[in-house]
Every structure is written in C-alpha cells, then in structure tokens.
Amino acid sequence: MPRPGLHRPVLHVLLLALVVAWLPGCSSGPQVVLDSDIPTVPDMSQRLGFDIKRRGPDLVGGVFIFIGPILDMEPMIKKVVGRFRNQGWSVIQDTWGFPRSVLRFEKGDRRVRVILDADQLEPAMSRAQYMVSMVASRDPEPGSEAGDPDPSPTDSPAEPG
C-alpha cells in the first residue's frame, strides 16, 4: 500500500508542469522590430531585414521579411492592425484580399507598408513584408508591383473632343 506522503511531490511536479506550459516560450520572439515602435507580425518570425535606417530610437527605413502561417486573412489583418494601433500608428490603407493584402500605417513622419502574402499550398510558409520609410519619400504606385492589388478603380479613357 502506497504511503500518503508520496502523492504530494507528484502533485507538485504536475502543477509545476502546467504552469510552465502556460508561460510564453523563448520562441515567441520580440513583439517589436529591432527594439522600435513597429510591431512584429503575430505568429510569424522575422527572417530578413535590410536597408535599415534609424533616426535615434526610431526606425525610419528598411525592409523586413517575416515567415509564418496565414490560415485566414481577416483575423491576421485584424491582429496586425490592432498591434499597430496599440503602438500609436494610424491606418492609412487597408486593402484586403486573398492571397494578398496591403496595409499602410503612418505615425508622425514615418510610414510602414505591410504586404501579407498567404501561401495557398503551404500556409505555414506564408510571408509578410514591411517597408519602412519617411512619409516624404514616394512609394511605388499601387499596382506597379507584380500582384499588388490596385485599390483604386480604373478610369475609362477620356473621349477625344
């Protein structure tokens, strides 16, 4: 017959395992890009960053690539928009689509353009791209990049007159 005192250490180990399982792991990654006020993409990991420019603590330029799952575009967009708003960014554009959505945020004289590309064959390998720039700099016109959705309607050509 087991002694009643042996159950207590087993119970403590089980409770400790449950607490550890609920804690965020090291793989959760940072919540912002390069210790800035630009939030990362939820559930994605940053894989690449280049052309990085800083002005004091602020990122004012750069391109950042994230890889991870996009199973459903709408909840992903809502999470990204929520994270940017929590950091004080304003939504300037939100062109929803599948497999590609484009978001644009501004804060002061800075802009972040976010492109979310869902990989339809392997959703876990979907991609997000951040392009950080100053508002004064000109981004490419919508639709000028391959596959970039054009949010504005096409005007019909003017009739000669």
Residue, then its C-alpha position, 0 to 999 in steps of 0.5 A: m500500500p502506497r504511503p500518503g506522503l508520496h502523492r504530494p511531490v507528484l502533485h507538485v511536479l504536475l502543477l509545476a508542469l502546467v504552469v510552465a506550459w502556460l508561460p510564453g516560450c523563448s520562441s515567441g520572439p520580440q513583439v517589436v522590430l529591432d527594439s522600435d515602435i513597429p510591431t512584429v507580425p503575430d505568429m510569424s518570425q522575422r527572417l530578413g531585414f535590410d536597408i535599415k535606417r534609424r533616426g535615434p530610437d526610431l526606425v525610419g527605413g528598411v525592409f523586413i521579411f517575416i515567415g509564418p502561417i496565414l490560415d485566414m486573412e481577416p483575423m491576421i489583418k485584424k491582429v496586425v492592425g490592432r498591434f499597430r494601433n496599440q503602438g500609436w500608428s494610424v491606418i492609412q490603407d487597408t486593402w484586403g484580399f486573398p492571397r494578398s493584402v496591403l496595409r499602410f500605417e503612418k505615425g508622425d513622419r514615418r510610414v510602414r507598408v505591410i504586404l501579407d502574402a498567404d501561401q495557398l499550398e503551404p500556409a505555414m510558409s506564408r510571408a509578410q513584408y514591411m517597408v519602412s520609410m519617411v512619409a516624404s519619400r514616394d512609394p511605388e504606385p499601387g499596382s506597379e508591383a507584380g500582384d499588388p492589388d490596385p485599390s483604386p478603380t480604373d478610369s475609362p479613357a477620356e473621349p477625344g473632343 
